[in-house]
Amino acid sequence: MTPERKIPERRSRKARRTRDTLAQAAFELVLDRGLRNVTVEEIAEAADVDRRTFSRYFTSKEAAALDSLRGDGDRINAALRARPAPEPPLLAYRRAVLDWLADPGAEPWHRRPRIFDLLVVAEEEPTLYAVFHHIRVDAQEDSVAIVADRLGVDPRQDIRPAVTVAAGAGALLAAQAAWVRGGRPDALPALVAEAFDALSADLLGEPRPAPERHLDAPEQHPGVPEQHLGAPEQHRGITSTTRTTRTAEEAEGTEATS
C-alpha cells in the first residue's frame, strides 16, 4: 500500500473513532440524565472535542444519541440481500429480521446493553422519536431497492416493493412498540414473530369468528342489554379496575348527596 493511500484511510479511521466517541457520550448522558438535561456542549466535552467538531458529525444531540441504531437497518438489509432468491418478498423480509435478531454478532436490540432503555426514552421524547423515525425511513428506502432488485422491477413503476417493505417494517415497528411498553427486554424476538404471524395470517386470511361466550346468564328480558343482567365481568369486557373505579365514584356521589 502506498503512503498516499494510508493517509486517507488513517483519517477515515480517526473520523470514525471521533464519531463513535461522540455518539457513545450522547447515548450515556441522555440515558443517565434525560434528554432535556443534556446539552451539545456537554456531549462534546465528554468526548474531549469542541462544539464545532460535534457539528461536523451530528446535527443534534438526538441524532448523536441514536446513532448506534443506524447500523441496525444496514444489518437487516444485509440479511435481506442474503435471503434465497425464490423466497416471496415479505417472507424474505421477515426472515431477514429474524436472522438479525438471532445473530449475537449483530448485537440486536435485546442483546445490546441499554438499547431497551434508549427506546423507552424515545417513546417519551417527541424530538428523539422523530429522529428515530428518520433512521427507519432511510433503512426502508434501501430495503425497497433490495426488494425491487429481487423482483426485477423498477420501484418507481411497480408499487410492490414499497408495499412489501411498508408491511414488514410496520410489523417490526408494532413489535418494537409492544416490546418497549411491555417492560420485558428479552421478549423482542417472540413479539416480532407474533407481529409477522398476524400480518400474514390474521390480516390476509379469512376473519376468524369471535370466541364463543359461555354465560350462566339469568332469564333474558326483552330490550335489556346482557351486561345489565348479571353476566360475569370477564365476558362483559369490564375489568376489575373499571368496576372498582365505578364503585368509588358511586360512593363519592352518595357522600355528596348525604
Number of C-alpha atoms within 10 A of each C-alpha: 5 6 7 8 9 11 11 11 11 11 11 12 12 12 13 13 12 18 20 17 19 27 26 20 20 28 24 16 19 23 17 11 10 12 20 9 10 16 15 20 15 17 27 22 15 17 19 14 15 15 14 10 14 23 13 9 17 17 11 15 27 23 23 25 25 23 22 14 18 16 13 20 20 16 19 25 24 15 18 24 18 11 19 10 11 9 12 14 22 20 16 23 26 22 19 21 25 18 18 23 20 14 11 12 9 16 15 23 20 18 18 11 11 15 19 21 13 19 22 18 18 20 16 10 15 11 16 21 18 15 19 20 11 13 19 17 15 13 19 21 14 15 26 21 19 20 25 21 14 20 17 10 15 13 17 10 7 13 13 17 25 19 13 21 23 18 17 24 21 15 22 22 15 15 22 21 16 17 23 20 12 11 12 12 16 13 16 24 22 12 19 23 18 14 21 24 14 14 17 14 11 12 11 9 10 8 9 8 6 6 6 7 9 9 11 9 12 10 8 10 9 7 6 9 9 16 14 8 13 12 15 14 12 10 13 13 10 12 12 11 9 11 12 11 12 12 12 12 12 12 11 12 11 10 9 8 6 6
